[in-house]
Amino acid sequence: MNFELTKGKLIGLIGANGIGKSTLLRTLNKSQKSLSGNIIINNQQLNTIPTLTLATQLSVVLTETISDTNLTVLEIVTLGRQPYTNWIGSLTQEDKEKVSYALKVVNIENLAAKKCFELSDGQLQKVMLARALAQDTDIIILDEPTTHLDLYHKVYILKLLQRLAKETQKTILFSTHEINVALSLCDELIVMKKEHTHFGTPKDLVEINAFDSLFPNDLVEFNSSTNSFSIK
């Protein structure tokens, strides 16, 4: 597979279960060694970038549980500033402003004092997104960020990511099973299939029939006239 992600773009990663989406994301964030090939971030080979330096360039939101649920929302989001603080972890005024901005933009200011064990799964997902925003990196990688959310909040989060990519010129890559929503909101898509991986704009991918064999066609099919999947 070959692709290039640029600033100000929202990129969706889609494919069937087990195709390797999470493996790809773990490889891109250096939590898993690459099997082959080269990964270059800001003109530097990924495997040569020190971990602390990488944490100022790339932030990650994985489908993971928070180990210390006794922390408050504010404390979790503040951890996003860890790559920038000194050895005693003291916060500057800029750090505090970044945290406040993250809480506000994800609309969880009212949850700041709550303990994480008091939150729903959907609220926790927003907290992890806010932590990544507080980290203020050029690149944000998210593994299924809309898991556990209802339809409204799925669209809310993805619309928020779309707006952030445009307004902050961040590069935002996320995996998702919400393919119809991704087709509507993403600037570009990575479509992983067994035989080939496609990369391009939704319009270009529709024109080359990249979605036709994404899933077995006995139950669902892609309609190129509506740019969406439907049940047979």
N, C-alpha and C positions, 0 to 999 in steps of 0.2 A: 504494500500500500504506500501511496505517496500523497501527501497533502501539505499545504502551507496555510497557517492561520495568521491573520493580520489584525491590526488594531481596529477597534470599533465594530467588531463583528460578533454576532451571536451564532454559534455553530452547534448544531444538534448531531449527536451520534446515535444512530438507530440500527437495529438488527434483531434477529430472533434471539430468544433465550439461549445462552450457552455459546454464542458465536464468538465471544471474546471482547465485549465492550469494556467490562470492568478491568480485564487484563491490560487492554490498551491504555486505559486511564491510569492504572497503577504504574505502567511503564513510563508514561509521560511525566508523572510526578516523582519518578525516581524511587518509588517504594518497592519496585520490582525490577530486576535486571532485564534489559532488552534481550530478546532472542537473537536478533540480528539487526543490521541497518544502523542508521544514524539519526539522532534526535538533536536538533540545534535550537537553542533558545537565545534570542538576541545575539546572533552570530557567534555563539559559543557552544561547544559540544556539551550536552547535558551531563555526561559522566565526569566532566572536569570541573563542574561548578560546585563549590563547597555548599554543604547543607544550609548553613545560615544565610549565605548569599542567595541561594535558591529561594529561601523563604521570604525574601524581599521582592522576588520576581514572580512567584507563582504560589497561589493558595489553593487549598483543596477542601471540598465538602464531600465526604464519603457517606455511604449508607451504614453508619455505625452508631452504636449507643454511646452516650456519655458515661465515662467510667465513674466520675465523681458527681453524682446527682445532687449532692448537698450544696454545691456551688450555686450562686445566684446567676440569673441571666446576665446581669451586668459583669460579673466576674468572668463568665465564659467568653463573652464578647471581648472583654479587655485582654484576654489571652492572645487575641489576634495581634496585639502590639508587641508581643514577646520578642520578635526578631530585631526590634528597634530599641529596646530598653537596655539600660546598663546592667551590670552584674547583680545589682540588688533589686532590679525590676522597677525602679521608680519611674513614674509617668510624667512626661512633659505636658505642657498645655496643648501641644499639637496632638499628642497621643489621646488626650481626653476628648478633643474635638473630633478626631477620627472615630472614636467609640460612639460618641453622641450622634454623629452623622449616620453611622451604621444602624443604630437602634431606631432612628427616625425614619430612614429610607425603607426599612423592612416593616415599619409600623408595629414595633414591639416595645415602644417606650413605656407603656403601661405595665409591662411584664418585668421591668428591670430589677425589681426587688424580690421577685419570686424565686424560690428554689426550683432547680430543674426537675426534681421529682414531682413537683406540683403541676407540670405542664403536660399537655397532650403530645402525641407523636408529631402532629402537624406543627404545633408551636415550637417544639424542639428543632424541627427542620428549619424553621425561620431563624432560630437562634444560631444555628451552625452557619447559615448563610450570612448573618450579620457579623459573625466572627471573621469570616473570609473577607468581608467588605472592610472591616476594621484593619485587617492586615494590609490593605491598600496595595495590592500587587497589580502588575500589568496584565497578568493572566490569572483567570479563575477557572478551575476544573471542578465540575460537580457530577457525582454519580447518582443518577435518578433523583434529582432534588424535589420532585413532586410526589414521591412515595408517601403514603399515609394521608394525603390531602384530598379533600373533596374537589369536585369539578371546578367550583368557583376559585378556590385557592390554588389549584393547579395552574389555571390560566393567570391568576394574579401573580404568582411567582415567575412564570415564564415571561409575562408582559414586563415585570419589573426587571428581569435580566436583559430583556431587549432594550429597555430604556437606559439601563446602566451602561450597556455596551456603547450606545450612541452618545450619551451625555459625558461619560468619563473616558471614552476611547479605550476601554479595556477589551481584551480578548477573552470571551467567555465560551467555554466548551462544556457541554453537558450531555450525558446519556439519558435516554428517555424511552418509555414505551408509549408516550402520548404522541404518536406519529402524526395524527391529523393536526394537532395543535402546533407541533414542530414545523410542519409544512407551511403553516400560515404565518409563523412568527420568525423563523430562522432566516438569516442571511445566506447561510450555507449549511450543507448537510454532509456527514460522512455516513455512507450506507454500507454496512458490513454484511457480506454474503460469503458463503463457502467458496464459491468459485472466483469471486472478485470483490474488491472494495471500490465503490464509486465516491467521488468527491466533487461537489459543485453547488450551484444555486438550485433551489427547488425546481425552478422552471427548466433549467438545463437537464436536471435529472429525470424529470417527467418526460422530456422530449426523447431521451435515450432509453426509456422504459426501465429505468433502474429499479423501480419498485415492483415490477410484475412478478418476479420470482422470490420476493423477500420472504414470503410465508407459503406453506402449502395452499394450493388454490381450491381445496375442497370446501372450505368454510368461509374464507374471506377473499376478497378481490380488490384490486386497485382500480379506481375509476379515474381515468386521465381527464375526463371532462369536468369533474368536480374536484380533482386533486385530493382525493381522500379514499380511505379504505372503507368498505362496507361489508356487511354480513350477507352471504349468499342466501 
